[in-house]
Amino acid sequence: MNLRVRLALMSFLQFGVWGAYLTCMGLHLMELGMGHHIGSFFAMQGFVSLFMPTLMGIVADRWIPAQRLYGFCHLMAGVFMILTGLYGQQEGTHAAFPVLFGLYSMSVAFYMPSLALSYSVSYNALLKEGMDPVRTFPPIRVFGTIGFIAMMWLVDILDYEHTHHQFLVSGMLSLLLFLYAFTLPSCPVNGNRGKQSFVETFGLQAFVLFKKRSMAVFLIFSMFIGVCLQITNGFATPFINHFQRIPAYADSFGVRYPLILYSISQFSETFCILLIPFFMKHFGIKRVVLIAMVAWFFRFGLLGMGNPGSGVWMFVLSMIVYGVAFDFFNISGSLYVNQSTDPGLRSSAQGLFMLMTNGVGATFGSLAAQAVVNAHTMDGQVEWSTCWYIFAGYAIVIGLLFYLMFHPQQERVREARV
């Protein structure tokens, strides 16, 4: 089978696992009376990303080929996600938060590092075949978004968005990926022997990236930008769903099919991925990330101003700009880190990038977003517009600071002089 097709199928399944529950888990938790814990569930994805992607990246660089470790991660993620769904099926509304949260946490602890490992497997295979990842990877990554959309639509059409079945679908896809991992191209490990320091033994060399000023600034801002990543995944569908209590909007398409409305974001993401090679080549990483931050500002602000009736066009526009907001930071950032890292450290570097974005950033963002929502909730009613405006303000402030502090061109000039 053609290499690009093989990697595209991996990407389709990889993000299909996530798409089955990520945007509708908040609805299910509200059905269980755990709406005030939504932030905790999304923060757990960030918390495990503080260490699991980095540790797994180290293992992949030093001891176990990345494609094998990738399969093991999906085996464990799938088993625990299925157990999460089966527990929900058995207990229903009597499900205990500690048990449900514990099983879910074990699953995402193994799923999150698989994201970085999937990038490492793809980049390694493309480079081995003499292909440029900046040009060839984005069209492959598009199929990940297609997989995400496909599972969102499947869950919505089958009316699983409020039930435990979303976890079962996700878990079964992970087990399928475990089997598929046996067919993936082999990745090398660093077989360097001899006397080594603690840092070399455990593959912590990726942290030397912080010695380079431009990379240190980029990684730090990756953490602050990562705050935005899970806010709408956690709260957009509950926000749209709350309009069903308003008679004027109760029968609108968006309220009846919130996941299909939300999936416009992923369709936009699919298109925007294809724009990355052009923008990276002609604008550079700094301008690309700045475009992403402006898009995050509009993503949040338009949600605050819109409604499923006369203002539905603002919802649709918010979904469209999400593709720019997510891809122009997440995918471009991963490619930038790959370009700026020695080949022997690329799995570790991708793990470090994941730590800063989906780890520190997403953890803080999920908890902070929950705190903002809780602070603007009175008598069970959330002042959603205020919350979205707060998130929009944060995005534009971080964008301005990034513009003032990140100067990769200046550092390259200094290195050339040396």
C-alpha positions as CSV (number, residue, x, y, z in Angstrom):
1,M,0.0,0.0,0.0
2,N,1.2,3.5,-0.8
3,L,3.0,5.2,2.2
4,R,0.8,8.3,2.1
5,V,-2.3,6.1,2.1
6,R,-1.0,4.1,5.1
7,L,-0.2,7.2,7.1
8,A,-3.5,8.8,6.1
9,L,-5.4,5.8,7.4
10,M,-3.5,6.0,10.7
11,S,-4.4,9.7,11.0
12,F,-8.0,9.0,10.2
13,L,-8.3,6.5,13.0
14,Q,-6.1,8.5,15.4
15,F,-8.4,11.5,15.4
16,G,-11.5,9.4,15.1
17,V,-10.8,8.0,18.5
18,W,-10.8,11.6,19.9
19,G,-13.8,12.8,17.8
20,A,-16.1,10.1,19.1
21,Y,-16.3,11.9,22.5
22,L,-14.3,15.1,22.7
23,T,-16.9,17.6,21.7
24,C,-19.9,15.8,23.2
25,M,-18.5,14.5,26.5
26,G,-19.7,17.7,28.2
27,L,-23.3,16.9,27.2
28,H,-23.0,13.4,28.7
29,L,-21.5,14.7,31.9
30,M,-24.3,17.2,32.3
31,E,-26.8,14.3,31.9
32,L,-25.0,12.6,34.8
33,G,-25.2,15.7,36.9
34,M,-21.4,16.2,36.6
35,G,-21.6,19.5,34.7
36,H,-19.4,21.2,37.3
37,H,-16.7,18.6,36.6
38,I,-16.4,19.2,32.8
39,G,-13.3,21.3,33.3
40,S,-11.7,18.5,35.4
41,F,-12.2,15.9,32.6
42,F,-10.6,18.1,30.0
43,A,-7.9,19.2,32.5
44,M,-7.0,15.6,32.9
45,Q,-6.1,15.4,29.3
46,G,-3.7,18.3,29.9
47,F,-2.4,16.9,33.2
48,V,-1.3,13.6,31.7
49,S,0.3,15.5,28.8
50,L,2.6,17.1,31.3
51,F,4.7,14.0,31.5
52,M,3.3,11.1,29.4
53,P,4.1,12.4,25.8
54,T,7.6,13.4,27.0
55,L,8.3,10.0,28.7
56,M,6.9,8.1,25.8
57,G,9.0,10.2,23.4
58,I,12.1,9.4,25.4
59,V,11.3,5.7,25.3
60,A,10.7,5.9,21.5
61,D,14.0,7.7,20.9
62,R,16.0,5.4,23.2
63,W,14.5,1.9,23.5
64,I,11.3,1.0,21.7
65,P,10.5,1.8,18.1
66,A,7.9,4.6,17.9
67,Q,5.4,2.5,15.9
68,R,5.4,-0.3,18.5
69,L,5.0,2.0,21.4
70,Y,2.3,3.8,19.5
71,G,0.4,0.5,19.2
72,F,0.8,-0.3,22.9
73,C,-0.5,3.1,23.9
74,H,-3.7,2.5,21.9
75,L,-4.2,-0.9,23.4
76,M,-4.2,0.5,26.9
77,A,-6.2,3.6,25.9
78,G,-8.8,1.4,24.2
79,V,-9.2,-1.0,27.1
80,F,-9.7,1.7,29.7
81,M,-12.1,3.7,27.5
82,I,-14.2,0.7,26.9
83,L,-14.2,0.1,30.7
84,T,-15.4,3.7,31.1
85,G,-18.3,3.1,28.8
86,L,-19.2,-0.2,30.4
87,Y,-19.2,1.4,33.8
88,G,-21.5,4.1,32.5
89,Q,-23.8,1.6,31.0
90,Q,-24.1,-0.3,34.2
91,E,-24.5,2.6,36.6
92,G,-26.3,5.2,34.5
93,T,-27.1,8.4,36.5
94,H,-25.8,6.6,39.6
95,A,-22.3,6.6,38.3
96,A,-19.7,7.7,40.9
97,F,-17.5,10.5,39.8
98,P,-14.2,9.0,41.2
99,V,-14.7,5.7,39.3
100,L,-15.8,7.2,36.0
101,F,-13.1,9.9,36.2
102,G,-10.4,7.3,37.2
103,L,-11.1,5.0,34.3
104,Y,-11.3,7.9,31.8
105,S,-8.0,9.3,33.2
106,M,-6.2,6.0,32.6
107,S,-7.4,6.0,29.0
108,V,-6.3,9.5,28.2
109,A,-3.0,8.9,29.9
110,F,-2.1,6.5,27.1
111,Y,-4.0,8.3,24.3
112,M,-2.3,11.7,24.6
113,P,1.2,10.5,24.0
114,S,-0.1,8.7,20.9
115,L,-0.7,12.1,19.3
116,A,3.0,13.0,19.4
117,L,4.1,9.4,18.5
118,S,1.8,9.5,15.4
119,Y,3.6,12.7,14.2
120,S,7.0,11.0,14.9
121,V,6.1,7.9,12.9
122,S,4.8,10.0,10.0
123,Y,7.8,12.4,9.9
124,N,10.3,9.5,10.1
125,A,8.6,7.5,7.3
126,L,8.4,10.5,5.0
127,L,12.0,11.6,5.6
128,K,13.1,8.0,5.0
129,E,11.4,8.1,1.6
130,G,13.1,11.4,0.8
131,M,9.9,13.5,1.2
132,D,9.6,16.9,2.8
133,P,7.2,16.7,5.8
134,V,6.3,20.4,5.4
135,R,4.9,19.7,2.0
136,T,3.7,16.1,2.3
137,F,2.4,15.9,5.9
138,P,-0.5,18.4,5.9
139,P,-2.5,16.5,3.2
140,I,-2.0,13.3,5.2
141,R,-3.0,15.1,8.4
142,V,-6.2,16.2,6.7
143,F,-7.5,12.7,7.0
144,G,-7.2,13.0,10.8
145,T,-9.7,15.8,10.7
146,I,-11.9,13.8,8.4
147,G,-11.9,10.9,10.9
148,F,-12.7,13.3,13.7
149,I,-15.7,14.6,11.7
150,A,-16.9,11.2,10.7
151,M,-17.0,10.0,14.3
152,M,-18.7,13.2,15.5
153,W,-21.4,12.7,12.9
154,L,-21.8,9.0,13.7
155,V,-22.2,9.8,17.4
156,D,-24.7,12.6,16.6
157,I,-26.8,10.6,14.1
158,L,-27.0,7.6,16.4
159,D,-28.0,9.9,19.3
160,Y,-24.9,8.8,21.4
161,E,-23.9,12.4,22.3
162,H,-25.7,12.2,25.7
163,T,-24.8,8.6,26.5
164,H,-21.9,6.3,27.4
165,H,-21.8,4.8,23.9
166,Q,-19.5,7.6,22.8
167,F,-16.8,6.0,25.0
168,L,-17.4,2.6,23.6
169,V,-17.0,3.8,20.0
170,S,-13.8,5.6,21.0
171,G,-12.4,2.5,22.7
172,M,-13.1,0.2,19.8
173,L,-11.3,2.5,17.4
174,S,-8.2,2.5,19.7
175,L,-8.1,-1.3,19.7
176,L,-8.3,-1.2,15.9
177,L,-5.4,1.2,15.8
178,F,-3.4,-1.2,18.1
179,L,-3.8,-3.9,15.4
180,Y,-3.0,-1.4,12.6
181,A,0.2,-0.3,14.3
182,F,1.8,-3.7,13.4
183,T,1.7,-2.6,9.7
184,L,3.3,0.8,10.2
185,P,6.8,1.7,8.9
186,S,9.6,0.9,11.4
187,C,11.2,3.8,13.2
188,P,14.8,3.7,14.4
189,V,16.0,4.1,18.0
190,N,19.1,5.8,19.1
191,G,21.5,2.9,19.6
192,N,24.3,5.0,20.9
193,R,26.3,3.1,23.5
194,G,29.1,3.9,25.9
195,K,29.3,6.0,29.1
196,Q,26.4,8.4,29.2
197,S,25.2,11.1,31.5
198,F,21.8,10.9,33.3
199,V,20.4,13.4,30.7
200,E,21.7,11.3,27.8
201,T,20.5,8.0,29.3
202,F,17.0,9.2,29.7
203,G,16.8,11.2,26.5
204,L,16.2,14.5,28.2
205,Q,18.4,16.3,25.6
206,A,15.2,17.8,24.1
207,F,15.1,20.2,27.1
208,V,18.3,21.8,25.7
209,L,15.9,23.5,23.2
210,F,15.3,26.0,26.0
211,K,18.9,27.2,25.6
212,K,18.1,28.7,22.3
213,R,16.2,31.9,22.9
214,S,13.8,31.8,20.0
215,M,12.8,28.2,20.8
216,A,12.5,28.9,24.5
217,V,10.1,31.8,23.8
218,F,8.2,29.7,21.3
219,L,7.7,26.8,23.7
220,I,6.7,29.1,26.5
221,F,4.1,30.8,24.4
222,S,3.0,27.4,23.2
223,M,2.0,26.9,26.8
224,F,0.0,30.1,26.9
225,I,-1.6,29.5,23.5
226,G,-2.4,25.9,24.5
227,V,-4.8,27.4,27.1
228,C,-7.2,28.0,24.2
229,L,-7.2,24.5,22.8
230,Q,-9.8,22.8,25.0
231,I,-12.1,25.6,25.9
232,T,-14.6,25.2,23.1
233,N,-14.2,21.4,23.1
234,G,-15.4,21.4,26.7
235,F,-18.0,24.2,26.7
236,A,-19.2,25.0,23.1
237,T,-21.8,22.1,22.9
238,P,-23.2,22.7,26.4
239,F,-23.4,26.4,25.5
240,I,-25.3,25.6,22.2
241,N,-27.4,23.1,24.1
242,H,-28.6,25.7,26.7
243,F,-30.6,27.4,23.9
244,Q,-33.1,24.6,24.0
245,R,-34.6,26.1,27.1
246,I,-35.4,29.3,25.1
247,P,-38.6,28.7,23.1
248,A,-37.5,30.8,20.2
249,Y,-34.5,28.6,19.6
250,A,-35.6,25.2,20.9
251,D,-36.4,23.7,17.5
252,S,-33.5,25.3,15.6
253,F,-31.1,23.0,13.7
254,G,-28.1,23.9,15.8
255,V,-29.9,23.0,19.1
256,R,-31.2,19.7,17.7
257,Y,-27.8,18.7,16.1
258,P,-25.1,20.5,18.1
259,L,-22.3,18.2,16.9
260,I,-23.1,18.6,13.3
261,L,-23.1,22.4,13.7
262,Y,-19.8,22.1,15.6
263,S,-18.3,19.9,12.9
264,I,-18.1,22.9,10.6
265,S,-15.0,23.6,12.7
266,Q,-13.5,20.4,11.6
267,F,-14.4,20.9,7.9
268,S,-12.6,24.3,8.2
269,E,-9.7,22.6,9.8
270,T,-9.5,20.1,6.9
271,F,-9.2,23.0,4.4
272,C,-6.8,25.1,6.5
273,I,-4.3,22.2,6.9
274,L,-3.7,22.4,3.2
275,L,-2.9,26.1,3.4
276,I,0.0,25.5,5.9
277,P,2.8,24.8,3.4
278,F,2.0,28.0,1.5
279,F,1.8,30.2,4.7
280,M,4.8,28.6,6.3
281,K,6.9,29.3,3.2
282,H,5.8,32.8,2.5
283,F,5.0,34.2,6.0
284,G,7.2,32.2,8.5
285,I,6.2,30.7,11.8
286,K,5.8,34.1,13.6
287,R,3.2,35.5,11.3
288,V,1.4,32.1,11.0
289,V,1.0,31.9,14.8
290,L,-0.1,35.6,15.0
291,I,-2.8,34.8,12.4
292,A,-3.9,31.9,14.6
293,M,-4.2,34.1,17.7
294,V,-6.4,36.6,15.8
295,A,-8.5,33.6,14.7
296,W,-8.9,32.5,18.4
297,F,-10.1,36.0,19.2
298,F,-12.8,35.8,16.6
299,R,-13.6,32.2,17.5
300,F,-14.5,33.1,21.1
301,G,-16.0,36.6,20.4
302,L,-18.4,35.4,17.7
303,L,-19.7,32.7,20.0
304,G,-20.4,35.4,22.6
305,M,-22.4,37.5,20.1
306,G,-24.2,34.8,18.2
307,N,-27.4,32.7,18.7
308,P,-29.0,29.7,16.8
309,G,-31.6,32.1,15.3
310,S,-30.9,35.3,13.5
311,G,-27.3,35.2,14.8
312,V,-26.5,31.7,13.6
313,W,-24.3,33.2,10.9
314,M,-21.9,34.2,13.7
315,F,-21.9,30.7,15.0
316,V,-21.0,29.4,11.5
317,L,-18.3,32.0,11.1
318,S,-16.9,31.1,14.5
319,M,-16.7,27.5,13.4
320,I,-15.0,28.5,10.1
321,V,-12.2,30.5,11.8
322,Y,-11.5,27.6,14.1
323,G,-9.6,25.9,11.3
324,V,-7.2,28.8,11.2
325,A,-7.0,29.0,15.0
326,F,-6.2,25.4,15.5
327,D,-4.1,24.4,12.5
328,F,-2.0,27.6,12.1
329,F,-0.7,27.0,15.7
330,N,-0.9,23.3,16.3
331,I,0.3,21.8,13.0
332,S,2.6,24.6,12.1
333,G,4.1,24.5,15.6
334,S,4.8,20.8,15.3
335,L,6.4,21.3,11.9
336,Y,8.5,24.2,13.3
337,V,9.7,22.0,16.2
338,N,10.5,19.2,13.8
339,Q,12.6,21.5,11.6
340,S,14.5,23.0,14.5
341,T,15.5,19.7,16.2
342,D,18.2,17.2,15.5
343,P,16.9,13.9,14.0
344,G,17.8,11.8,17.1
345,L,15.7,14.0,19.3
346,R,12.6,14.5,17.3
347,S,10.3,12.1,19.2
348,S,11.4,13.7,22.5
349,A,11.0,17.2,21.0
350,Q,7.4,16.4,19.8
351,G,6.7,15.1,23.3
352,L,8.0,18.4,24.8
353,F,5.8,20.4,22.5
354,M,2.8,18.3,23.5
355,L,3.8,18.9,27.2
356,M,3.7,22.6,26.8
357,T,0.5,22.8,24.7
358,N,-1.7,19.9,25.6
359,G,-0.1,19.5,29.0
360,V,0.6,22.7,30.9
361,G,-1.5,25.0,28.6
362,A,-4.6,22.8,28.2
363,T,-4.6,21.8,31.9
364,F,-4.6,25.4,33.1
365,G,-7.0,26.5,30.3
366,S,-9.6,23.8,31.2
367,L,-9.5,24.6,34.9
368,A,-9.5,28.3,34.3
369,A,-12.4,28.1,31.8
370,Q,-14.4,26.1,34.4
371,A,-13.6,28.7,37.0
372,V,-14.8,31.5,34.7
373,V,-18.0,29.6,33.9
374,N,-18.6,28.8,37.5
375,A,-18.0,32.5,38.5
376,H,-20.6,33.6,36.0
377,T,-23.2,31.0,36.9
378,M,-26.2,32.1,39.0
379,D,-29.2,30.0,39.8
380,G,-28.1,27.5,37.3
381,Q,-27.9,30.0,34.5
382,V,-24.6,30.8,32.9
383,E,-23.7,34.3,31.5
384,W,-22.2,32.7,28.4
385,S,-21.5,35.9,26.5
386,T,-19.4,37.3,29.3
387,C,-17.4,34.1,29.4
388,W,-16.7,34.1,25.7
389,Y,-15.6,37.7,25.8
390,I,-13.2,37.0,28.6
391,F,-11.6,34.1,26.5
392,A,-11.4,36.4,23.5
393,G,-9.6,39.1,25.4
394,Y,-7.1,36.5,26.7
395,A,-6.3,35.4,23.1
396,I,-5.6,38.9,21.8
397,V,-3.4,39.8,24.7
398,I,-1.3,36.6,24.3
399,G,-1.1,37.4,20.5
400,L,0.3,40.9,21.2
401,L,2.9,39.6,23.7
402,F,4.0,36.9,21.2
403,Y,4.4,39.6,18.5
404,L,6.6,41.6,20.8
405,M,8.8,38.8,22.2
406,F,9.3,36.2,19.5
407,H,12.1,37.1,17.0
408,P,13.4,34.0,15.2
409,Q,14.9,36.0,12.3
410,Q,17.1,38.0,14.6
411,E,18.5,34.9,16.3
412,R,19.3,33.3,12.9
413,V,21.2,36.5,11.9
414,R,23.3,36.3,15.1
415,E,24.0,32.6,14.5
416,A,25.2,33.3,10.9
417,R,27.6,36.0,12.2
418,V,29.1,33.6,14.7
